[in-house]
Amino acid sequence: MDRDYKRAAQEYRRKYGLSDDIKLKQQDFPDFPIEAARLRSVYVLSAIFSISTAIYGFSVEWIIFIPLTFQFLTAFTATAIFNINSTLMIDLYPAKPASATAINNLVRCTLGGIGVGLVDISISAIEEKLTFIILASISAFSVILVVIEQKYGMQWRIERLNRQARGK
Protein backbone atom coordinates (compact mmCIF):
# COMPACT_ATOMS: atom_id res chain seq x y z
CA MET A 1 0.00 0.00 0.00
CA ASP A 2 2.83 2.41 0.84
CA ARG A 3 4.63 1.45 -2.36
CA ASP A 4 1.50 2.20 -4.40
CA TYR A 5 1.10 5.57 -2.69
CA LYS A 6 4.75 6.48 -3.27
CA ARG A 7 4.47 5.50 -6.92
CA ALA A 8 1.33 7.64 -7.38
CA ALA A 9 2.98 10.54 -5.54
CA GLN A 10 6.05 10.28 -7.76
CA GLU A 11 3.87 10.30 -10.89
CA TYR A 12 1.93 13.32 -9.58
CA ARG A 13 5.12 15.23 -8.74
CA ARG A 14 6.57 14.48 -12.17
CA LYS A 15 3.34 15.56 -13.92
CA TYR A 16 3.23 18.92 -12.09
CA GLY A 17 6.98 19.52 -11.79
CA LEU A 18 7.04 19.34 -7.99
CA SER A 19 10.18 18.52 -6.04
CA ASP A 20 10.43 15.36 -3.95
CA ASP A 21 10.64 17.26 -0.66
CA ILE A 22 7.09 18.67 -1.00
CA LYS A 23 4.55 16.73 1.09
CA LEU A 24 1.36 16.05 -0.80
CA LYS A 25 -1.21 17.08 1.81
CA GLN A 26 -4.81 16.75 0.71
CA GLN A 27 -5.72 20.30 1.68
CA ASP A 28 -2.87 21.65 -0.48
CA PHE A 29 -3.31 19.24 -3.40
CA PRO A 30 -7.01 18.24 -3.62
CA ASP A 31 -6.49 16.87 -7.14
CA PHE A 32 -4.00 14.24 -5.97
CA PRO A 33 -5.55 10.89 -7.01
CA ILE A 34 -5.65 9.32 -3.53
CA GLU A 35 -8.30 6.82 -4.63
CA ALA A 36 -6.13 5.47 -7.42
CA ALA A 37 -3.07 5.49 -5.17
CA ARG A 38 -4.74 3.47 -2.44
CA LEU A 39 -6.76 1.07 -4.58
CA ARG A 40 -4.05 -0.10 -7.00
CA SER A 41 -3.41 -3.41 -5.23
CA VAL A 42 -7.06 -4.27 -4.67
CA TYR A 43 -7.42 -5.95 -8.06
CA VAL A 44 -4.72 -8.54 -7.40
CA LEU A 45 -5.86 -9.07 -3.82
CA SER A 46 -9.48 -9.49 -4.92
CA ALA A 47 -8.49 -12.03 -7.54
CA ILE A 48 -6.53 -14.06 -4.99
CA PHE A 49 -9.40 -13.74 -2.51
CA SER A 50 -12.04 -14.90 -5.01
CA ILE A 51 -9.98 -17.80 -6.34
CA SER A 52 -8.96 -19.04 -2.89
CA THR A 53 -12.56 -18.74 -1.65
CA ALA A 54 -13.85 -20.81 -4.57
CA ILE A 55 -11.17 -23.48 -4.19
CA TYR A 56 -11.75 -23.60 -0.44
CA GLY A 57 -15.30 -24.82 -1.08
CA PHE A 58 -13.92 -27.84 -2.91
CA SER A 59 -10.97 -28.41 -0.59
CA VAL A 60 -12.94 -29.02 2.61
CA GLU A 61 -13.12 -32.70 1.66
CA TRP A 62 -9.35 -32.96 1.03
CA ILE A 63 -6.51 -33.46 3.49
CA ILE A 64 -6.47 -30.76 6.14
CA PHE A 65 -3.47 -28.66 5.08
CA ILE A 66 -5.09 -27.80 1.72
CA PRO A 67 -8.24 -26.12 3.10
CA LEU A 68 -6.13 -24.46 5.79
CA THR A 69 -3.87 -23.01 3.11
CA PHE A 70 -6.82 -21.57 1.21
CA GLN A 71 -8.34 -20.34 4.46
CA PHE A 72 -5.07 -18.51 5.17
CA LEU A 73 -5.03 -16.94 1.69
CA THR A 74 -8.64 -15.86 2.05
CA ALA A 75 -8.07 -14.34 5.49
CA PHE A 76 -4.81 -12.65 4.47
CA THR A 77 -6.27 -11.02 1.38
CA ALA A 78 -9.48 -10.03 3.19
CA THR A 79 -7.42 -8.32 5.89
CA ALA A 80 -5.26 -6.56 3.30
CA ILE A 81 -8.33 -5.30 1.42
CA PHE A 82 -9.91 -4.12 4.67
CA ASN A 83 -6.72 -2.26 5.64
CA ILE A 84 -6.61 -0.54 2.25
CA ASN A 85 -10.27 0.43 2.62
CA SER A 86 -9.69 1.75 6.16
CA THR A 87 -6.70 3.81 5.06
CA LEU A 88 -8.65 5.26 2.14
CA MET A 89 -11.55 6.19 4.44
CA ILE A 90 -9.16 8.01 6.78
CA ASP A 91 -7.53 9.75 3.80
CA LEU A 92 -10.94 10.87 2.55
CA TYR A 93 -12.08 12.14 5.96
CA PRO A 94 -8.88 13.38 7.65
CA ALA A 95 -10.79 15.67 10.03
CA LYS A 96 -12.79 12.72 11.40
CA PRO A 97 -10.58 9.61 11.33
CA ALA A 98 -12.27 8.00 14.34
CA SER A 99 -15.70 8.36 12.73
CA ALA A 100 -14.42 6.95 9.44
CA THR A 101 -12.90 3.97 11.25
CA ALA A 102 -16.01 3.42 13.36
CA ILE A 103 -18.42 3.35 10.42
CA ASN A 104 -16.05 1.10 8.51
CA ASN A 105 -15.94 -1.36 11.42
CA LEU A 106 -19.71 -1.18 11.92
CA VAL A 107 -20.40 -2.04 8.29
CA ARG A 108 -17.75 -4.78 8.28
CA CYS A 109 -19.09 -6.45 11.42
CA THR A 110 -22.73 -6.15 10.34
CA LEU A 111 -22.03 -7.67 6.94
CA GLY A 112 -19.85 -10.33 8.56
CA GLY A 113 -22.64 -11.36 10.92
CA ILE A 114 -25.21 -11.49 8.14
CA GLY A 115 -22.75 -13.38 5.93
CA VAL A 116 -22.04 -16.05 8.54
CA GLY A 117 -25.76 -16.69 8.97
CA LEU A 118 -26.35 -16.92 5.24
CA VAL A 119 -23.34 -19.18 4.65
CA ASP A 120 -24.56 -21.60 7.31
CA ILE A 121 -28.02 -21.74 5.73
CA SER A 122 -26.52 -22.05 2.24
CA ILE A 123 -24.16 -24.90 3.19
CA SER A 124 -27.10 -26.80 4.64
CA ALA A 125 -29.19 -26.21 1.52
CA ILE A 126 -26.73 -26.50 -1.39
CA GLU A 127 -23.47 -27.77 0.15
CA GLU A 128 -20.01 -26.23 0.40
CA LYS A 129 -18.87 -26.22 -3.21
CA LEU A 130 -21.69 -24.16 -4.66
CA THR A 131 -21.85 -21.92 -1.56
CA PHE A 132 -18.23 -20.89 -1.87
CA ILE A 133 -18.45 -20.48 -5.65
CA ILE A 134 -21.35 -18.07 -5.09
CA LEU A 135 -19.33 -16.19 -2.44
CA ALA A 136 -16.33 -16.00 -4.77
CA SER A 137 -18.56 -14.70 -7.58
CA ILE A 138 -20.03 -11.99 -5.34
CA SER A 139 -16.51 -11.00 -4.35
CA ALA A 140 -15.31 -10.91 -7.94
CA PHE A 141 -18.26 -8.78 -9.06
CA SER A 142 -17.73 -6.36 -6.17
CA VAL A 143 -14.55 -5.18 -7.92
CA ILE A 144 -16.92 -3.09 -10.04
CA LEU A 145 -17.30 -0.85 -6.97
CA VAL A 146 -13.53 -0.31 -6.93
CA VAL A 147 -13.59 0.65 -10.61
CA ILE A 148 -16.40 3.15 -9.92
CA GLU A 149 -14.50 4.62 -6.96
CA GLN A 150 -11.33 4.99 -9.02
CA LYS A 151 -13.21 6.62 -11.88
CA TYR A 152 -15.48 9.01 -9.95
CA GLY A 153 -13.91 9.16 -6.48
CA MET A 154 -11.76 12.24 -7.01
CA GLN A 155 -14.68 14.11 -8.60
CA TRP A 156 -16.96 13.21 -5.66
CA ARG A 157 -14.25 14.16 -3.14
CA ILE A 158 -13.64 17.56 -4.74
CA GLU A 159 -17.40 18.23 -4.89
CA ARG A 160 -17.67 17.34 -1.18
CA LEU A 161 -14.73 19.60 -0.30
CA ASN A 162 -16.29 22.45 -2.31
CA ARG A 163 -19.64 21.99 -0.51
CA GLN A 164 -17.83 22.05 2.83
CA ALA A 165 -15.92 25.20 1.85
CA ARG A 166 -19.15 26.97 0.83
CA GLY A 167 -20.84 25.86 4.06
CA LYS A 168 -18.17 27.40 6.30
Contacts in CASP RR format, 6 or more apart in sequence:
PFRMAT RR
TARGET T0000
AUTHOR 0000-0000-0000
METHOD contacts of the structure
MODEL  1
MDRDYKRAAQEYRRKYGLSDDIKLKQQDFPDFPIEAARLRSVYVLSAIFS
ISTAIYGFSVEWIIFIPLTFQFLTAFTATAIFNINSTLMIDLYPAKPASA
TAINNLVRCTLGGIGVGLVDISISAIEEKLTFIILASISAFSVILVVIEQ
KYGMQWRIERLNRQARGK
1 38 0 8 1.000
1 41 0 8 1.000
1 83 0 8 1.000
1 84 0 8 1.000
1 87 0 8 1.000
4 37 0 8 1.000
4 38 0 8 1.000
4 40 0 8 1.000
4 41 0 8 1.000
5 37 0 8 1.000
5 38 0 8 1.000
7 37 0 8 1.000
7 40 0 8 1.000
8 32 0 8 1.000
8 33 0 8 1.000
8 36 0 8 1.000
8 37 0 8 1.000
8 40 0 8 1.000
9 24 0 8 1.000
9 32 0 8 1.000
9 37 0 8 1.000
10 20 0 8 1.000
12 18 0 8 1.000
12 24 0 8 1.000
12 29 0 8 1.000
12 32 0 8 1.000
12 33 0 8 1.000
13 19 0 8 1.000
13 20 0 8 1.000
13 22 0 8 1.000
13 24 0 8 1.000
24 32 0 8 1.000
26 32 0 8 1.000
26 34 0 8 1.000
26 91 0 8 1.000
26 94 0 8 1.000
30 157 0 8 1.000
30 158 0 8 1.000
30 161 0 8 1.000
31 154 0 8 1.000
31 158 0 8 1.000
33 154 0 8 1.000
34 88 0 8 1.000
34 91 0 8 1.000
34 92 0 8 1.000
34 154 0 8 1.000
34 157 0 8 1.000
35 88 0 8 1.000
35 149 0 8 1.000
35 150 0 8 1.000
35 153 0 8 1.000
35 154 0 8 1.000
35 157 0 8 1.000
36 150 0 8 1.000
36 154 0 8 1.000
38 84 0 8 1.000
38 87 0 8 1.000
38 88 0 8 1.000
38 91 0 8 1.000
39 84 0 8 1.000
39 88 0 8 1.000
39 146 0 8 1.000
39 149 0 8 1.000
39 150 0 8 1.000
41 80 0 8 1.000
41 84 0 8 1.000
42 81 0 8 1.000
42 84 0 8 1.000
42 143 0 8 1.000
42 146 0 8 1.000
43 143 0 8 1.000
43 146 0 8 1.000
45 77 0 8 1.000
45 80 0 8 1.000
45 81 0 8 1.000
45 84 0 8 1.000
46 77 0 8 1.000
46 81 0 8 1.000
46 139 0 8 1.000
46 140 0 8 1.000
46 142 0 8 1.000
46 143 0 8 1.000
46 146 0 8 1.000
47 140 0 8 1.000
48 73 0 8 1.000
48 77 0 8 1.000
49 73 0 8 1.000
49 74 0 8 1.000
49 77 0 8 1.000
49 78 0 8 1.000
49 81 0 8 1.000
49 139 0 8 1.000
50 136 0 8 1.000
50 137 0 8 1.000
50 139 0 8 1.000
50 140 0 8 1.000
51 136 0 8 1.000
52 70 0 8 1.000
52 73 0 8 1.000
52 74 0 8 1.000
52 77 0 8 1.000
53 70 0 8 1.000
53 74 0 8 1.000
53 132 0 8 1.000
53 135 0 8 1.000
53 136 0 8 1.000
53 139 0 8 1.000
54 132 0 8 1.000
54 133 0 8 1.000
54 135 0 8 1.000
54 136 0 8 1.000
55 70 0 8 1.000
56 67 0 8 1.000
56 70 0 8 1.000
56 71 0 8 1.000
56 74 0 8 1.000
56 132 0 8 1.000
57 67 0 8 1.000
57 70 0 8 1.000
57 128 0 8 1.000
57 129 0 8 1.000
57 131 0 8 1.000
57 132 0 8 1.000
57 133 0 8 1.000
58 128 0 8 1.000
58 129 0 8 1.000
58 132 0 8 1.000
59 66 0 8 1.000
59 67 0 8 1.000
59 70 0 8 1.000
60 67 0 8 1.000
60 128 0 8 1.000
61 128 0 8 1.000
82 108 0 8 1.000
85 104 0 8 1.000
86 100 0 8 1.000
86 101 0 8 1.000
86 104 0 8 1.000
89 100 0 8 1.000
89 101 0 8 1.000
89 103 0 8 1.000
89 104 0 8 1.000
90 97 0 8 1.000
90 100 0 8 1.000
90 101 0 8 1.000
92 100 0 8 1.000
92 157 0 8 1.000
93 99 0 8 1.000
93 100 0 8 1.000
119 131 0 8 1.000
119 135 0 8 1.000
122 130 0 8 1.000
122 131 0 8 1.000
122 134 0 8 1.000
123 131 0 8 1.000
END
